[in-house]
Amino acid sequence: MNITNVMITGTGSYVPNRVVTNQDFAKNLFFDEGGKAFETSHEEIAEKFKMITGIEERRYVDDNLMASDIGTIAARLAIEDAGIDMETIDQIIVAHNFGDVKSKTIQTDILPSLASRIKHELGIKNPACVAYDVLFGCPGWIQGIIQATAFIRAGMAKKCLVIATETLSRVLDMHDRDSMIFADGSGACIIEAVETEKQEGIIGMEAGTWTEEEAYFLFLGKSNSLDEDPSIRYIKMNGRKIYEFAITKVPVAMKSCLDKAGADIRDVKKIIIHQANEKLDREIIKRLFRLYDEKDIPEGIMPMSIHKLGNSSVATVPTLLDQIRKGTSIEKHEINKGDLILLASVGAGMNVNAIAYRY
């Protein structure tokens, strides 16, 4: 007797062409939150930044592109990879944070939604293909997968297109050292109901939102430079608070996800975690293994892309997954049939989620 599983049948991603190195920030004047210039040299700032985050360079989109444009590119690649007729897609779910932001502006545009724009650009005519956006911080793409899974299991959809797209380079305060972490990019997947002889695909899910003191760990605020217009808002974060939150909440959510899947950390072949900060991600994995009383972490279990691609928010997980599937990832990794992989993310909200996936 066959089992109906929810599976990823195609992936696609778009990595912008423009490379921005840490040295490219040398012309920037960095200030603290009070508007005081840092006395340390740019070389020291860049070196410490690389040591903590692991980021050497990041990618920014060209001036003529916006989030919906690169989201459409990733979507087309995912549809082609899955080999489906796009008119059979039941839902288009787009995860982002700032909508379309034109070059040289900082105004968010989500009228219409990015999902509607992407459906339009794809040329899908079927009105039963419902298109909508998800705002869930950096974990938005994984949350889109969780949402699509719920619809498929409820019998309300058979095929969903889940896209993550972001152009964070358009909402940065270039006088804030934290701006060096962010990047642009997009990733997408087709998720379908598939009949197979055994349980595979999505076998466990977990999600949570903390909104007491955690709600505004990421927020929009004025520039660190006193010479800039204080009414213009840029992406800001309380890095220390986010770090403490993430290393506490994310490992527990990942274990809960595996528990729901009836799996053990020793079964996991790859952990594809949001590429936010290398030091943070490694500490999360260390603490996850500790929850199982495991001290030894298998080499190569956590692929990394942050060194060259930076933190593209919602796009980091689907981009890395796509690159591993297609053998184009910066670090050479592979996923084989039957492997158990764990996807996880943390971000603004504060939100955390995880998916256990039997490949």
Secondary structure, DSSP 4 states (H G I P E B T S, - for coil): --EEEEEEEEEEEE--SEEEEGGGGTT---B-TTSPBP-S-HHHHHHHHHHHH--SEEEE--TT--HHHHHHHHHHHHHHHHT--GGG--EEEEE-SSBB--TT----B-SS-HHHHHHHHHT---TTSEEEEE--STTHHHHHHHHHHHHHHTTS-SEEEEEEEEEGGGG--TTSGGGGGB-EEEEEEEEEEEEESS--EEEEEEEEE--STTTTSEEEE--SSTTS-TTS-EEEE-HHHHHHHHHHHHHHHHHHHHHHHT--GGGEEEEEE--S-HHHHHHHHHHHHHHTT--PPPTTSS---HHHH-B-GGGHHHHHHHHHHHT--SS-----TT-EEEEEEEETTTEEEEEEEE-
